[in-house]
Amino acid sequence: MSEAGKKILLVAACALLDQDGRILLAQRPEGKSLAGLWEFPGGKVEQGETPEETLVRELDEELGIKTKIACLAPLTFASHTYETFHLLMPLYVCRRYEGIAHGREGQALKWVKPQALRDYPMPPADEPLIPFLQDLL
Ligand SMILES: Nc1nc2c([nH]c(=O)n2[C@H]2C[C@H](O)[C@@H](COP(=O)(O)OP(=O)(O)OP(=O)(O)O)O2)c(=O)[nH]1
C-alpha cells in the first residue's frame, strides 16, 4: 500500500504522432470514469505484460493501429492521486505505425497540434504532460 493507502494503478499511454506533428487524442466514452475528457490512447498494464506490450495491444484494439515495441519511445510519466487509486502512467511517443486510426470502441478521435492541446479538457493526471509534448514537437 502506498502512504495514502491507495493502490497504484499502472496505465501505459501513448502520444501517437502523424506526419504533421499532431497528436492523437481519444475521448472517453459516456458511462466510463472521466467521461467526455480527452486522453492519450492506452490502458491498464495487465498481469504478465510490460507497458510496451500493453501499448502495442491497446493501439490495435482501440484504434486498429499496428506498431512495434521498438517504435515506442518513453517521454515522461504522470503520477497522480485519484480518489480511489494512485495513477502511475508512463507516456510514450510513437511516430512509426501502420494503419489509419479509427475509434474501434466508438470513441471520438482528434488529431491535435501541440499548441492546441489545452483546448481539449483532459483528465487531471494529464495536464502536467502537455509541456513535455509541446517542447518535443
Ligand atoms: N488511457 C489513458 N488513461 C488515462 C489517461 N489519463 C488518466 O487519468 N487515465 C486513467 C483513466 C482510467 O482510470 C485509467 C485507464 O484505464 P483504462 O482506459 O484501461 O480503463 P477504463 O477507462 O475502462 O477504466 P475505468 O476507469 O472505467 O475503470 O487511467 C490517459 O491519458 N490515457
The ligand as a Gaussian input file, in Angstrom:
#p B3LYP/6-31G(d) Opt

LIG

0 1
 N       -5.566000       5.584000     -21.419000
 C       -5.480000       6.635000     -20.621000
 N       -5.948000       6.547000     -19.347000
 C       -5.839000       7.660000     -18.586000
 C       -5.269000       8.863000     -19.069000
 N       -5.296000       9.782000     -18.073000
 C       -5.860000       9.202000     -16.997000
 O       -6.059000       9.729000     -15.905000
 N       -6.209000       7.892000     -17.301000
 C       -6.850000       6.979000     -16.370000
 C       -8.306000       6.737000     -16.684000
 C       -8.537000       5.343000     -16.139000
 O       -8.779000       5.424000     -14.756000
 C       -7.205000       4.675000     -16.363000
 C       -7.154000       3.913000     -17.676000
 O       -7.980000       2.850000     -17.609000
 P       -8.480000       2.111000     -18.921000
 O       -8.657000       3.088000     -20.023000
 O       -7.657000       0.917000     -19.134000
 O       -9.810000       1.522000     -18.446000
 P      -11.221000       2.163000     -18.263000
 O      -11.237000       3.572000     -18.671000
 O      -12.163000       1.216000     -18.863000
 O      -11.275000       2.067000     -16.711000
 P      -12.338000       2.633000     -15.734000
 O      -11.774000       3.940000     -15.226000
 O      -13.617000       2.794000     -16.487000
 O      -12.346000       1.573000     -14.688000
 O       -6.240000       5.721000     -16.431000
 C       -4.794000       8.920000     -20.402000
 O       -4.288000       9.927000     -20.910000
 N       -4.926000       7.775000     -21.134000

